[in-house]
Amino acid sequence: EGGEAEADCGAWQGRRLLTMAGIFDRWTPPEGGEPLYTYTVITVDAAPATAWIHYRMPAILNGEEAVRDWLEYGRVPLDKAVELIRPQECLTFHPVSTAVNNSRNKAPECVEPIVLGQEKPTASSKMMSAWLQKGKATKQEGPDEKKPSPTPKPGKLSSGSAGLMSSWLKRGAEDKGGNNTSPNKKTKTT
């Protein structure tokens, strides 16, 4: 809706398909087999408005005419096609929720604008904050703080990964004592 008018004024308003210049090819192995389809998005130096985000940006085809000229490469002279590959100032952008960081999230909240510093905490961000706070509290304790337990001794089992480590240490101690066991071999004791 209003695609050409938006392209003419230079502002990218509302939702519209982001069209980028690219190249593609189809390669068939000489010995036969399934063809391999490849493509790449052409990038250019970033426009001044977006250079703070990244120094490169896709070569955006702004408007239906630019898309048509790029796709109808046999009709358009090379120099005109090359003119299409340049930084564009037509994009608008805004901060969004960190929900966008998870590729499984497809919800509208991924593109809705947020006010920085006022984002609702997610379950994972709450968990991470609690974990970080716990770490700060431990580091801030004085000289009477509880020291972490020493490295497990062979034969002393504990829970979690320390228990697993303890089992390996115990097995290593047994191997040194003449009991040649391998983690892949099961031994029977009587």
C-alpha positions in Angstrom: 0.0 0.0 0.0 1.6 3.2 -1.2 4.8 1.4 -2.0 5.9 3.7 -4.8 5.0 6.9 -2.9 7.0 5.7 0.1 10.0 4.9 -2.2 9.8 8.3 -3.8 9.9 10.2 -0.5 12.8 8.1 0.7 11.1 7.0 4.0 10.4 3.4 4.7 7.1 3.5 6.5 4.9 0.6 7.7 5.5 -3.0 6.9 6.8 -3.9 3.5 8.9 -6.6 2.0 12.6 -5.8 2.5 14.0 -6.3 -1.0 17.8 -6.8 -1.4 20.1 -7.2 -4.4 21.6 -10.6 -4.6 23.0 -13.2 -7.1 22.2 -16.8 -7.5 23.4 -19.8 -9.4 22.5 -23.4 -10.1 25.5 -25.8 -10.4 25.1 -29.3 -11.6 27.9 -31.7 -10.7 29.8 -32.9 -13.9 29.2 -36.6 -12.8 25.5 -36.0 -12.4 23.4 -35.8 -9.4 21.2 -33.2 -7.6 21.9 -29.6 -8.7 23.2 -27.2 -6.0 21.4 -23.9 -5.7 23.4 -21.1 -4.3 22.8 -17.4 -3.5 24.4 -14.5 -1.8 23.1 -11.1 -0.7 25.2 -8.2 -2.0 26.4 -5.9 0.7 27.7 -2.3 0.5 29.2 0.2 2.9 26.6 1.2 5.5 24.6 4.4 5.0 25.5 7.1 7.5 22.3 6.6 9.5 23.0 2.9 10.1 26.8 2.9 10.2 26.8 2.9 14.1 25.1 -0.5 14.0 27.5 -2.1 11.5 29.9 -1.0 8.8 28.1 -3.0 6.1 24.5 -3.3 5.0 22.6 -5.2 2.3 22.2 -3.5 -1.1 18.5 -2.6 -0.6 16.4 -2.3 -3.7 14.1 0.6 -2.8 10.9 0.4 -4.8 9.2 -1.7 -7.4 11.1 -0.2 -10.3 14.5 -1.0 -8.7 13.4 -4.6 -8.0 12.1 -4.9 -11.6 15.4 -3.5 -13.0 17.5 -5.8 -10.9 15.5 -8.9 -11.8 15.3 -8.2 -15.5 19.0 -8.2 -16.0 18.8 -8.9 -19.7 16.9 -5.7 -20.3 18.8 -3.4 -18.0 22.3 -2.2 -19.0 25.1 -3.2 -16.6 25.9 0.4 -15.6 22.2 1.0 -14.5 22.2 -2.3 -12.6 25.4 -1.3 -10.8 23.9 2.0 -9.8 21.2 0.1 -7.8 24.0 -1.4 -5.6 24.5 1.5 -3.1 23.8 2.4 0.5 20.1 3.4 1.0 18.8 5.8 3.7 15.3 4.5 3.4 15.2 2.3 6.5 13.8 3.2 9.8 14.6 1.3 13.0 13.8 1.2 16.7 14.8 -0.8 19.7 13.0 -4.1 20.2 12.7 -6.7 22.9 15.4 -9.2 23.5 12.8 -11.9 22.5 14.2 -11.3 19.0 17.5 -13.0 20.1 15.8 -16.4 20.1 15.2 -17.7 16.5 12.2 -19.8 17.7 10.3 -16.6 18.7 8.0 -15.6 15.9 5.6 -13.4 18.0 4.7 -9.8 17.1 6.7 -8.7 20.2 9.9 -9.3 18.2 9.3 -6.2 16.1 7.3 -4.0 18.4 9.2 -0.9 19.6 10.2 -0.7 23.2 11.5 2.1 25.4 15.1 1.2 26.5 15.3 0.5 30.2 11.6 -0.3 30.5 11.6 -3.8 28.9 9.7 -6.4 30.9 12.0 -9.0 32.3 11.6 -12.4 30.9 12.0 -15.7 32.9 15.5 -16.2 31.5 16.6 -12.6 32.2 15.2 -13.0 35.8 17.1 -16.2 36.3 20.3 -14.6 34.9 19.9 -11.5 37.1 19.4 -13.8 40.2 22.5 -15.8 39.2 24.6 -12.6 38.8 23.4 -11.2 42.1 24.3 -14.4 43.8 27.8 -14.2 42.3 28.2 -10.6 43.5 27.1 -11.5 47.0 29.7 -14.3 47.2 32.4 -12.0 45.9 31.5 -9.3 48.4 31.8 -11.5 51.5 34.7 -10.8 53.9 37.6 -12.9 55.0 35.3 -15.1 57.1 33.5 -16.2 53.9 32.9 -19.9 53.4 35.7 -21.3 51.2 34.7 -23.6 48.3 35.2 -27.2 49.1 38.6 -28.7 48.1 39.1 -30.9 45.0 37.2 -34.2 45.7 39.4 -37.0 46.9 39.3 -40.4 45.2 36.5 -42.5 46.7 34.5 -39.6 48.1 31.3 -39.2 46.1 29.4 -36.0 45.9 26.4 -34.8 43.7 26.3 -33.5 40.2 29.4 -33.0 38.1 31.6 -33.2 41.1 30.3 -36.7 41.7 31.2 -37.6 38.2 34.7 -36.1 38.6 35.0 -38.0 41.9 34.1 -41.3 40.1 36.8 -40.7 37.5 39.4 -39.8 40.1 38.5 -43.0 42.0 38.8 -45.1 38.9 42.2 -43.4 38.2 43.4 -44.2 41.8 42.3 -47.9 41.3 44.2 -48.1 38.0 47.4 -46.9 39.7 46.9 -49.5 42.4 47.1 -52.3 39.8 43.4 -52.7 39.0 43.6 -52.1 35.3 40.0 -51.0 34.4 39.0 -49.1 31.3 35.9 -46.8 31.3 34.7 -48.9 28.3 35.1 -52.3 30.1 32.8 -53.6 32.7 34.5 -55.6 35.4 32.9 -58.0 37.8 34.1 -58.1 41.4 33.4 -61.0 43.8 
